[in-house]
Amino acid sequence: MCGIAGWLSSSTNLYEKTWILEKMSETLENRGPDEKGYYVTKECAMIHRRLSVVDIEHGKQPMSAFYAGETYVLVYNGELYNTEEIRNELITAGYDFESHSDTEVVLKSYIHWKEKCAEKFNGIFAFGVYEVNNHKLYLCRDRIGVKPLFYTHKNKDFVFGSQIKTILSSTVAEPVINEDGLYEIFFLGPARTPGQGIFKDIKELKPGEYGVYQNNTFNITTYFRLKAYEHTENEEETIDHTRYLIQDSIRRQLVSDVPLCCFLSGGLDSSIITQTASSYFKANSKGRLNTYSVEYRDNEKYFTKSLFQPNSDTDYIHLMINSADTKHHQIILDNSTLAEALYDATCARDLPGMADVDSSLLLFCKEVKKDFTVALSGECADELFGGYPWYHNREVLFEDTFPWSRNQDIRRKVIKKGLFPKGEEYVRERYANTIKNVDKLPYDSELTARMREMFSLNFYWFMQCLLDRKDRCSMDCGLEVRVPFCDYRIVEYAYNMPWELKAYQNREKGIVRKAFEGILPYDICYRKKSPYPKTHNPVYFRIVSDKVREILDKKTILTEMLNKQNIENLIQNPDNIPTPWYGQLMRTPQILAYIIQLDTWFDKYKVTIE
């Protein structure tokens, strides 16, 4: 994985902007600590920071190729998992290769198939190709949106990059937010409307989109969207097909020229990855697989079970370690360190995020990076296979709102009375715009149609928030995290699987459980869904409460928008919120941590309001 950026201008001589290009490159250093590279002409600059994973010697970038009178220049961030199939197809078509890197495969795929090249790829990626003579830039993002790609287009300048901070460092875009941006952070955050960069002039290429910039015009095309088709397989075939797709995706993602490990929580998804990877390692004489888990100091002492978090992970992790025979490492986080890392997590994401759910992942990845460069993680099975409670509670399922952020009352209480009167309307519009575009079959039942809507909401919203978190927090540490459940073949298959099969035996992710019955320990296979672990230690709550009180004592852009009395009441009565602020985990301690992240963001990024 890497960091990429570029700048096209018909009004600025980019030869004279070397110091800005260096600055843009520096913002990507954590994503690509191993090498940096530039391609610069008067009107085009392409920037690359490399994290070396495959073909360390020959995968250098920007990579260029001359073909049929045109020079093509590529900057690429990602991994292809069908590299050899595409390479062989291109060799048959007459292309030669000088390396075994997927970078060269991407470049020559573009030369051969042009804008349609992404339809050939199975992987996670964001890349740009510049055609020198045609003065044309092609940008593309993977189908699922695992890898980020932001851009701004102002006057005669077009800038793109892996991170928001990269765009801001170009000075083409400024850290300004308008009313929509405020609605995003207060009424939807940490989620974002697809394509929304929060800052006024910054956008993001959506999952499954490519764009072409030429003659000061940027045209976007969608090459992948969720499409409905009839599921024709019977129960046994569906079980076998589900198992095949998941195992095949995992095995494809175990290719690496640097050390690789797995994250293990003791839950179903990470255990499937661990068991499959461990078997692969043994079969290919790669030694024992290393696994990592995260825990918080004294958490067992203070753990309180809930509907969303019914049990602790520890016993299940040990069960899985023994089953897969892994070399396991437990990372224990301290509560004060967790709170301090809220600042770094905000900067990693360039936005307020999922509070300590982000900061813990950032700290965890820093520890893993000490020994490994690549890790596999179990994100997104819940979104695809109905793992969340909101898939199974009929009342919540048919509510006309985002199920992970049902109650706007707590959000309204955090801000001053009378501010942002259209906040709830903004949320309703975003919700309605998503479900109106859901692809369905004419004969879908009411339940099937609603399940397609719920799948789409999770895919385009909740899942993107988790993928943002995983990418920014891991890549900020120079750690590449792969997510096997995000294989587009799994996504397409799961979207069209009937609910009675998906929820096999009336269980969340029932079809996945059945598919891996006998492969995983029974207690793992049928463990009730439990989310990413959070701290239950009251010390953490005291720390973030004190920090928020310090923030409220200052006069800032942020505090002028906050309802100080209501926030103090929340600190005094932390259990008085009926549902989480967001998702399953963001209750009072995380709401306070979100306020800390907001304060950091406004301050560090010098955010102004239009």
Secondary structure per residue as TSV (DSSP state, phi and psi in degrees):
chain	resnum	aa	ss	phi	psi
A	1	M	-	360.0	163.7
A	2	C	E	-155.5	-174.4
A	3	G	E	-123.2	138.6
A	4	I	E	-129.0	156.7
A	5	A	E	-159.7	162.8
A	6	G	E	-163.1	160.3
A	7	W	E	-145.9	122.0
A	8	L	E	-114.8	134.8
A	9	S	E	-148.2	137.5
A	10	S	S	-108.5	7.1
A	11	S	S	-123.5	-10.5
A	12	T	S	-124.9	137.2
A	13	N	-	-83.7	105.8
A	14	L	G	-70.3	-17.5
A	15	Y	G	-59.4	-28.8
A	16	E	G	-90.4	4.1
A	17	K	G	-113.5	29.0
A	18	T	H	-56.4	-41.9
A	19	W	H	-65.9	-33.2
A	20	I	H	-72.7	-39.6
A	21	L	H	-62.4	-38.8
A	22	E	H	-62.8	-40.9
A	23	K	H	-63.8	-42.4
A	24	M	H	-61.0	-42.3
A	25	S	H	-62.8	-40.2
A	26	E	H	-62.5	-32.0
A	27	T	T	-66.8	-17.5
A	28	L	T	-102.9	5.4
A	29	E	T	-58.8	-41.4
A	30	N	T	-64.6	-35.1
A	31	R	T	-70.2	-30.4
A	32	G	-	-138.1	77.9
A	33	P	B	-80.0	-10.0
A	34	D	S	-86.6	-37.9
A	35	E	E	-152.9	158.5
A	36	K	E	-133.0	151.1
A	37	G	E	-150.1	154.5
A	38	Y	E	-136.5	149.4
A	39	Y	E	-128.8	121.0
A	40	V	E	-134.9	129.4
A	41	T	-	-126.4	-177.1
A	42	K	S	-59.8	-36.0
A	43	E	S	-113.7	-2.8
A	44	C	E	-142.8	135.1
A	45	A	E	-129.6	132.3
A	46	M	E	-122.8	129.5
A	47	I	E	-123.9	139.7
A	48	H	E	-140.0	135.7
A	49	R	E	-121.3	128.6
A	50	R	E	-108.6	133.7
A	51	L	-	-107.7	108.0
A	52	S	-	-75.8	123.9
A	53	V	-	-130.0	-45.6
A	54	V	S	-124.8	136.1
A	55	D	S	49.4	66.2
A	56	I	T	-58.6	-35.0
A	57	E	T	-78.7	-35.3
A	58	H	T	-112.7	5.8
A	59	G	-	-96.7	26.1
A	60	K	-	-67.8	150.4
A	61	Q	S	-138.9	162.0
A	62	P	S	-58.9	141.3
A	63	M	E	-104.4	134.4
A	64	S	E	-124.4	157.1
A	65	A	E	-150.0	143.9
A	66	F	E	-108.0	126.8
A	67	Y	E	-150.7	127.7
A	68	A	T	50.2	44.2
A	69	G	T	83.3	2.7
A	70	E	E	-123.1	142.2
A	71	T	E	-102.3	129.3
A	72	Y	E	-113.8	133.3
A	73	V	E	-123.2	126.5
A	74	L	E	-116.7	136.0
A	75	V	E	-122.1	132.7
A	76	Y	E	-141.7	134.6
A	77	N	E	-125.9	116.4
A	78	G	E	152.1	-169.5
A	79	E	E	-142.2	134.7
A	80	L	E	-97.4	139.7
A	81	Y	S	-108.3	5.5
A	82	N	S	-129.1	37.6
A	83	T	H	-55.8	-48.5
A	84	E	H	-66.8	-37.8
A	85	E	H	-61.5	-44.3
A	86	I	H	-69.6	-41.7
A	87	R	H	-58.4	-45.0
A	88	N	H	-63.5	-37.8
A	89	E	H	-64.7	-39.7
A	90	L	H	-72.3	-35.2
A	91	I	H	-62.7	-42.8
A	92	T	H	-60.6	-32.8
A	93	A	T	-80.4	-2.9
A	94	G	T	108.0	6.5
A	95	Y	-	-88.0	145.0
A	96	D	-	-104.1	152.4
A	97	F	-	-127.0	140.0
A	98	E	S	-105.0	-2.1
A	99	S	-	-148.9	174.3
A	100	H	S	-109.7	21.0
A	101	S	-	-78.9	150.2
A	102	D	H	-72.8	-19.2
A	103	T	H	-59.1	-47.1
A	104	E	H	-66.1	-33.7
A	105	V	H	-65.4	-41.4
A	106	V	H	-62.5	-46.3
A	107	L	H	-61.4	-47.2
A	108	K	H	-76.1	-22.9
A	109	S	H	-65.5	-41.0
A	110	Y	H	-65.7	-42.7
A	111	I	H	-58.6	-39.3
A	112	H	H	-81.8	-46.5
A	113	W	H	-105.6	-5.2
A	114	K	G	52.5	-134.9
A	115	E	G	-60.6	-20.7
A	116	K	G	-83.8	0.4
A	117	C	G	-60.3	-36.0
A	118	A	G	-62.4	-26.7
A	119	E	G	-65.2	-17.7
A	120	K	G	-85.0	-19.6
A	121	F	-	-88.3	137.5
A	122	N	-	-113.6	107.7
A	123	G	E	173.8	-171.5
A	124	I	E	-120.6	125.9
A	125	F	E	-164.3	157.8
A	126	A	E	-147.1	129.3
A	127	F	E	-152.8	162.8
A	128	G	E	-133.4	138.5
A	129	V	E	-123.4	128.2
A	130	Y	E	-108.1	126.2
A	131	E	E	-94.4	110.7
A	132	V	T	-63.1	-50.4
A	133	N	T	-71.4	-33.7
A	134	N	T	-84.4	-7.0
A	135	H	T	51.3	49.0
A	136	K	E	-127.3	133.5
A	137	L	E	-115.3	131.3
A	138	Y	E	-113.4	124.9
A	139	L	E	-116.6	143.0
A	140	C	E	-147.3	144.0
A	141	R	E	-126.8	145.7
A	142	D	-	-61.8	162.0
A	143	R	S	-58.9	-34.8
A	144	I	S	-94.9	-22.6
A	145	G	-	88.7	30.1
A	146	V	-	-70.7	-39.8
A	147	K	S	-103.1	137.5
A	148	P	-	-86.0	156.0
A	149	L	-	-156.2	103.0
A	150	F	E	-99.4	159.3
A	151	Y	E	-156.2	161.4
A	152	T	E	-139.7	146.0
A	153	H	E	-133.5	105.9
A	154	K	E	-130.9	126.8
A	155	N	T	55.1	-116.1
A	156	K	T	-111.3	23.9
A	157	D	E	-118.4	136.3
A	158	F	E	-129.4	122.0
A	159	V	E	-125.4	137.1
A	160	F	E	-131.9	160.1
A	161	G	E	-173.3	164.5
A	162	S	S	-72.2	-20.8
A	163	Q	S	-136.8	155.4
A	164	I	H	-62.1	-40.4
A	165	K	H	-60.4	-29.2
A	166	T	H	-66.9	-43.1
A	167	I	H	-63.4	-45.3
A	168	L	H	-63.5	-35.9
A	169	S	H	-68.9	-17.8
A	170	S	T	-72.3	-19.4
A	171	T	S	71.9	-0.6
A	172	V	S	-69.1	-39.6
A	173	A	S	-108.5	149.3
A	174	E	-	-115.6	157.9
A	175	P	S	-77.3	65.2
A	176	V	E	-114.2	135.1
A	177	I	E	-120.4	148.1
A	178	N	-	-108.8	-165.5
A	179	E	H	-60.7	-39.7
A	180	D	H	-60.7	-42.1
A	181	G	H	-61.0	-39.5
A	182	L	H	-66.8	-40.2
A	183	Y	H	-61.8	-38.5
A	184	E	I	-61.5	-50.0
A	185	I	I	-76.5	-29.0
A	186	F	I	-93.8	-28.8
A	187	F	I	-112.2	-18.1
A	188	L	I	-119.0	-28.1
A	189	G	T	-55.3	147.1
A	190	P	T	-81.5	4.3
A	191	A	S	-70.1	161.6
A	192	R	-	-133.9	144.7
A	193	T	-	-59.4	132.3
A	194	P	T	-50.8	128.7
A	195	G	T	88.7	-9.9
A	196	Q	B	-87.1	126.9
A	197	G	-	-99.7	8.5
A	198	I	S	70.6	-55.4
A	199	F	S	-65.5	145.0
A	200	K	T	-53.4	-45.2
A	201	D	T	-101.6	10.7
A	202	I	-	-111.2	129.1
A	203	K	E	-120.2	169.8
A	204	E	E	-128.6	133.7
A	205	L	-	-62.6	129.4
A	206	K	-	-76.5	160.2
A	207	P	T	-54.5	137.6
A	208	G	T	74.4	21.4
A	209	E	E	-117.9	151.0
A	210	Y	E	-130.1	156.0
A	211	G	E	-135.1	148.6
A	212	V	E	-121.7	122.8
A	213	Y	E	-107.2	121.3
A	214	Q	E	-158.6	139.4
A	215	N	T	55.0	41.4
A	216	N	T	61.7	26.9
A	217	T	E	-128.9	136.0
A	218	F	E	-116.9	114.2
A	219	N	E	-111.1	127.8
A	220	I	E	-107.3	138.0
A	221	T	E	-125.6	137.4
A	222	T	E	-91.5	120.5
A	223	Y	-	-105.4	-8.3
A	224	F	-	-144.4	132.0
A	225	R	-	-148.3	162.1
A	226	L	-	-67.7	121.6
A	227	K	-	-119.6	136.2
A	228	A	-	-85.5	134.9
A	229	Y	-	-147.4	165.9
A	230	E	-	-77.4	133.6
A	231	H	-	-85.3	117.5
A	232	T	-	-107.3	-2.4
A	233	E	-	-84.9	150.0
A	234	N	-	-82.5	-177.4
A	235	E	H	-58.9	-50.2
A	236	E	H	-63.8	-42.5
A	237	E	H	-63.9	-38.0
A	238	T	H	-66.3	-41.8
A	239	I	H	-60.8	-48.1
A	240	D	H	-65.0	-41.2
A	241	H	H	-66.7	-40.2
A	242	T	H	-60.5	-46.2
A	243	R	H	-62.2	-44.5
A	244	Y	H	-60.5	-49.2
A	245	L	H	-60.6	-44.0
A	246	I	H	-66.8	-47.2
A	247	Q	H	-66.0	-39.2
A	248	D	H	-64.2	-41.1
A	249	S	H	-63.1	-43.9
A	250	I	H	-61.9	-47.7
A	251	R	H	-63.3	-38.6
A	252	R	H	-61.9	-30.6
A	253	Q	T	-91.5	6.9
A	254	L	T	-91.9	1.3
A	255	V	-	-77.3	123.7
A	256	S	-	-165.2	143.8
A	257	D	S	-95.3	6.3
A	258	V	S	-130.5	165.4
A	259	P	-	-57.7	140.5
A	260	L	E	-131.3	141.5
A	261	C	E	-138.5	-178.7
A	262	C	E	-129.4	144.0
A	263	F	E	-81.4	137.2
A	264	L	-	-134.9	115.8
A	265	S	-	-103.7	-10.4
A	266	G	S	88.0	-0.6
A	267	G	S	-84.8	172.8
A	268	L	H	-58.8	-48.2
A	269	D	H	-68.5	-50.1
A	270	S	H	-68.2	-28.1
A	271	S	H	-71.5	-37.5
A	272	I	H	-61.1	-45.9
A	273	I	H	-63.0	-45.2
A	274	T	H	-62.3	-46.8
A	275	Q	H	-63.0	-43.8
A	276	T	H	-66.6	-43.6
A	277	A	H	-66.8	-40.8
A	278	S	H	-62.3	-43.3
A	279	S	H	-63.3	-39.5
A	280	Y	H	-64.3	-44.1
A	281	F	H	-59.3	-45.4
A	282	K	H	-66.4	-42.9
A	283	A	H	-66.2	-26.0
A	284	N	T	-109.5	18.8
A	285	S	T	53.4	43.8
A	286	K	-	-99.6	7.5
A	287	G	-	82.6	-167.1
A	288	R	-	-79.8	140.9
A	289	L	-	-74.4	138.0
A	290	N	E	-93.4	136.1
A	291	T	E	-126.6	155.0
A	292	Y	E	-133.7	141.5
A	293	S	E	-134.4	162.8
A	294	V	E	-119.2	142.3
A	295	E	E	-145.0	163.8
A	296	Y	E	-114.5	143.1
A	297	R	T	-57.3	129.1
A	298	D	T	64.6	19.0
A	299	N	H	-67.3	-36.0
A	300	E	H	-60.5	-34.0
A	301	K	H	-66.0	-34.1
A	302	Y	H	-110.8	0.7
A	303	F	-	-59.9	132.4
A	304	T	-	-126.1	121.5
A	305	K	-	-72.7	153.1
A	306	S	-	-145.2	176.4
A	307	L	S	-57.7	-39.5
A	308	F	S	-83.2	-28.3
A	309	Q	-	-131.8	81.5
A	310	P	-	-75.9	-22.1
A	311	N	S	-155.7	165.2
A	312	S	-	-80.9	158.4
A	313	D	S	-84.6	-21.1
A	314	T	H	-53.4	-52.6
A	315	D	H	-62.4	-36.8
A	316	Y	H	-71.8	-34.8
A	317	I	H	-62.2	-46.1
A	318	H	H	-64.4	-37.8
A	319	L	H	-60.8	-41.0
A	320	M	H	-74.1	-36.3
A	321	I	H	-57.8	-45.3
A	322	N	H	-68.0	-39.0
A	323	S	H	-66.7	-44.8
A	324	A	H	-92.9	-7.4
A	325	D	T	54.4	57.9
A	326	T	-	-100.8	159.3
A	327	K	E	-90.9	107.6
A	328	H	E	-102.2	147.1
A	329	H	E	-130.3	124.9
A	330	Q	E	-103.8	125.6
A	331	I	E	-99.1	119.8
A	332	I	E	-104.4	125.0
A	333	L	E	-102.9	139.7
A	334	D	-	-89.0	145.7
A	335	N	H	-67.6	-36.6
A	336	S	H	-69.1	-39.2
A	337	T	H	-64.3	-38.6
A	338	L	H	-60.1	-43.6
A	339	A	H	-68.1	-41.4
A	340	E	H	-63.8	-33.0
A	341	A	H	-73.0	-7.1
A	342	L	H	-58.4	-34.5
A	343	Y	H	-67.5	-48.1
A	344	D	H	-65.3	-35.7
A	345	A	H	-65.2	-36.7
A	346	T	H	-63.3	-43.3
A	347	C	H	-70.7	-32.8
A	348	A	H	-64.2	-37.5
A	349	R	H	-92.1	-14.4
A	350	D	T	64.0	12.6
A	351	L	S	-156.4	157.1
A	352	P	-	-62.1	138.6
A	353	G	-	-125.8	-136.0
A	354	M	S	-93.2	33.3
A	355	A	T	57.8	-132.7
A	356	D	H	-71.8	-13.5
A	357	V	H	-65.7	-31.6
A	358	D	H	-77.5	-49.6
A	359	S	H	-64.5	-34.5
A	360	S	H	-66.9	-40.2
A	361	L	H	-64.9	-39.3
A	362	L	H	-61.1	-47.5
A	363	L	H	-63.9	-41.0
A	364	F	H	-60.8	-47.3
A	365	C	H	-65.0	-34.3
A	366	K	H	-60.5	-39.6
A	367	E	H	-70.6	-43.3
A	368	V	H	-61.9	-39.1
A	369	K	H	-62.0	-21.7
A	370	K	T	-60.7	-26.4
A	371	D	T	-125.4	-14.3
A	372	F	-	-137.0	153.2
A	373	T	S	-108.8	-22.9
A	374	V	E	-130.9	139.1
A	375	A	E	-137.9	151.6
A	376	L	E	-107.1	140.7
A	377	S	-	-137.4	156.3
A	378	G	-	-94.3	20.5
A	379	E	T	-55.9	147.2
A	380	C	T	87.8	-5.2
A	381	A	H	-64.1	-35.6
A	382	D	H	-65.5	-39.6
A	383	E	H	-67.0	-36.7
A	384	L	H	-84.9	-32.4
A	385	F	H	-115.7	18.1
A	386	G	T	73.4	46.2
A	387	G	-	-86.8	-16.5
A	388	Y	S	-88.7	153.0
A	389	P	G	-57.2	-31.7
A	390	W	G	-69.8	-11.7
A	391	Y	G	-77.6	-21.4
A	392	H	T	-112.5	-12.2
A	393	N	-	-96.3	109.3
A	394	R	H	-60.3	-36.7
A	395	E	H	-61.9	-46.0
A	396	V	H	-70.1	-39.9
A	397	L	H	-55.4	-41.1
A	398	F	T	-98.6	8.6
A	399	E	S	-67.9	145.2
A	400	D	S	-90.3	56.9
A	401	T	S	-162.8	173.9
A	402	F	-	-66.9	124.4
A	403	P	T	-71.4	-19.4
A	404	W	T	-90.5	-1.4
A	405	S	S	-147.9	60.0
A	406	R	-	-74.9	-33.0
A	407	N	-	-107.0	108.3
A	408	Q	-	-82.6	-7.1
A	409	D	H	-61.0	-44.2
A	410	I	H	-66.2	-36.3
A	411	R	H	-66.5	-41.2
A	412	R	H	-63.8	-36.2
A	413	K	H	-70.2	-27.3
A	414	V	H	-70.2	-29.2
A	415	I	B	-101.6	160.6
A	416	K	-	-62.2	144.9
A	417	K	T	-60.7	133.4
A	418	G	T	94.4	-15.9
A	419	L	S	-76.8	147.8
A	420	F	-	50.6	60.4
A	421	P	T	-63.6	-19.5
A	422	K	T	-99.8	16.1
A	423	G	H	-57.9	-50.4
A	424	E	H	-64.5	-36.9
A	425	E	H	-64.4	-39.0
A	426	Y	H	-59.7	-43.9
A	427	V	H	-64.2	-45.0
A	428	R	H	-60.4	-39.5
A	429	E	H	-65.6	-41.0
A	430	R	H	-65.5	-40.1
A	431	Y	H	-63.3	-49.3
A	432	A	H	-63.2	-38.8
A	433	N	H	-64.4	-29.4
A	434	T	H	-75.0	-50.5
A	435	I	H	-75.1	-21.2
A	436	K	T	-70.5	-19.5
A	437	N	T	-100.6	9.4
A	438	V	-	-72.2	129.6
A	439	D	-	-82.1	128.8
A	440	K	-	-134.0	166.6
A	441	L	-	-96.4	147.9
A	442	P	T	-59.8	-27.2
A	443	Y	T	-100.6	10.7
A	444	D	-	-58.1	136.3
A	445	S	-	-69.9	169.9
A	446	E	H	-58.1	-43.4
A	447	L	H	-66.5	-45.6
A	448	T	H	-60.9	-44.0
A	449	A	H	-62.1	-42.4
A	450	R	H	-68.3	-36.5
A	451	M	H	-65.3	-34.1
A	452	R	H	-65.6	-40.6
A	453	E	H	-63.5	-43.8
A	454	M	H	-65.3	-40.2
A	455	F	H	-58.7	-46.8
A	456	S	H	-64.4	-42.6
A	457	L	H	-58.9	-45.3
A	458	N	I	-67.4	-40.7
A	459	F	I	-66.6	-46.7
A	460	Y	I	-87.3	-14.9
A	461	W	I	-120.0	-72.6
A	462	F	I	-63.3	-44.2
A	463	M	H	-63.2	-38.0
A	464	Q	H	-64.6	-36.5
A	465	C	H	-63.3	-42.3
A	466	L	H	-68.5	-37.6
A	467	L	H	-69.4	-37.9
A	468	D	H	-55.9	-50.5
A	469	R	H	-57.5	-48.6
A	470	K	H	-64.9	-44.0
A	471	D	H	-65.6	-50.6
A	472	R	H	-67.2	-43.8
A	473	C	H	-71.5	-34.5
A	474	S	H	-78.2	-46.5
A	475	M	H	-70.0	-23.5
A	476	D	T	-63.7	-20.6
A	477	C	T	-101.9	3.0
A	478	G	T	71.3	29.0
A	479	L	-	-113.0	125.0
A	480	E	E	-88.8	120.6
A	481	V	E	-111.2	123.4
A	482	R	E	-100.6	149.3
A	483	V	-	-128.9	87.8
A	484	P	G	-59.3	-28.8
A	485	F	G	-70.1	-10.2
A	486	C	G	-89.6	14.6
A	487	D	-	-62.2	129.5
A	488	Y	H	-62.9	-26.0
A	489	R	H	-66.0	-38.0
A	490	I	H	-67.1	-41.9
A	491	V	H	-59.7	-50.6
A	492	E	H	-61.5	-41.9
A	493	Y	H	-66.5	-45.0
A	494	A	H	-67.4	-35.2
A	495	Y	H	-60.5	-32.0
A	496	N	T	-105.0	4.6
A	497	M	S	-77.7	128.3
A	498	P	-	-57.3	143.6
A	499	W	H	-59.5	-36.6
A	500	E	H	-65.8	-23.7
A	501	L	H	-86.0	-43.0
A	502	K	H	-59.4	-44.5
A	503	A	T	-94.4	49.4
A	504	Y	G	-52.4	132.6
A	505	Q	G	58.4	28.0
A	506	N	G	58.5	34.9
A	507	R	-	-113.4	149.7
A	508	E	T	-66.0	136.2
A	509	K	T	53.7	34.6
A	510	G	H	-58.2	-38.6
A	511	I	H	-66.8	-35.6
A	512	V	H	-69.5	-42.2
A	513	R	H	-59.2	-46.8
A	514	K	H	-63.7	-38.8
A	515	A	H	-63.4	-28.8
A	516	F	T	-111.7	14.8
A	517	E	B	-65.3	130.0
A	518	G	T	89.7	-16.6
A	519	I	T	-96.0	-41.6
A	520	L	B	-98.2	156.4
A	521	P	-	-55.7	142.8
A	522	Y	H	-56.6	-43.6
A	523	D	H	-65.6	-27.8
A	524	I	H	-76.0	-45.2
A	525	C	H	-61.4	-33.5
A	526	Y	T	-116.8	25.4
A	527	R	-	-71.4	138.4
A	528	K	-	-65.0	141.2
A	529	K	-	-51.5	131.6
A	530	S	-	-135.6	133.7
A	531	P	-	-79.1	179.7
A	532	Y	S	-50.6	133.6
A	533	P	-	-67.2	142.5
A	534	K	-	-126.6	163.2
A	535	T	-	-75.7	140.0
A	536	H	-	-111.8	4.1
A	537	N	-	-70.8	126.7
A	538	P	H	-63.4	-19.2
A	539	V	H	-60.1	-40.3
A	540	Y	H	-63.1	-43.1
A	541	F	H	-61.1	-40.5
A	542	R	H	-64.7	-40.1
A	543	I	H	-63.3	-49.9
A	544	V	H	-70.3	-30.5
A	545	S	H	-62.8	-45.1
A	546	D	H	-63.3	-41.2
A	547	K	H	-64.6	-40.2
A	548	V	H	-66.3	-39.3
A	549	R	H	-62.4	-37.7
A	550	E	H	-63.0	-41.1
A	551	I	H	-62.8	-44.2
A	552	L	H	-67.5	-20.7
A	553	D	T	-77.5	-12.5
A	554	K	S	-94.3	158.7
A	555	K	-	-107.1	107.2
A	556	T	-	-136.1	174.0
A	557	I	T	-56.1	-41.6
A	558	L	T	-68.1	-50.7
A	559	T	T	-65.2	-23.2
A	560	E	T	-68.3	-15.2
A	561	M	T	-102.6	-11.6
A	562	L	B	-92.4	149.1
A	563	N	-	-92.7	95.7
A	564	K	H	-62.2	-40.3
A	565	Q	H	-66.2	-42.6
A	566	N	H	-65.8	-36.1
A	567	I	H	-68.5	-39.6
A	568	E	H	-63.3	-40.3
A	569	N	H	-61.6	-36.7
A	570	L	H	-65.3	-41.0
A	571	I	H	-62.8	-40.7
A	572	Q	H	-72.6	-30.3
A	573	N	-	-129.9	69.6
A	574	P	T	-65.6	-18.8
A	575	D	T	-89.9	0.7
A	576	N	-	-88.3	42.4
A	577	I	-	-127.2	126.8
A	578	P	S	-72.5	-33.2
A	579	T	S	-137.6	158.5
A	580	P	-	-61.0	153.1
A	581	W	S	-57.2	-40.1
A	582	Y	B	-157.2	137.3
A	583	G	T	66.3	-137.1
A	584	Q	T	-111.0	-16.7
A	585	L	T	-112.8	-21.0
A	586	M	B	-84.9	83.1
A	587	R	S	-101.0	-156.2
A	588	T	H	-54.9	-48.6
A	589	P	H	-58.1	-36.8
A	590	Q	H	-76.6	-31.1
A	591	I	H	-62.8	-43.4
A	592	L	H	-64.1	-40.9
A	593	A	H	-65.3	-33.9
A	594	Y	H	-64.9	-38.7
A	595	I	H	-63.7	-40.0
A	596	I	H	-61.1	-42.6
A	597	Q	H	-66.9	-37.9
A	598	L	H	-59.9	-45.2
A	599	D	H	-61.8	-44.3
A	600	T	H	-59.9	-44.7
A	601	W	H	-63.9	-49.0
A	602	F	H	-60.1	-38.0
A	603	D	H	-76.8	-55.2
A	604	K	H	-67.8	-34.4
A	605	Y	T	-95.7	1.6
A	606	K	T	51.0	49.0
A	607	V	-	-70.8	132.9
A	608	T	E	-118.7	157.8
A	609	I	E	-110.4	131.5
A	610	E	-	-87.2	360.0
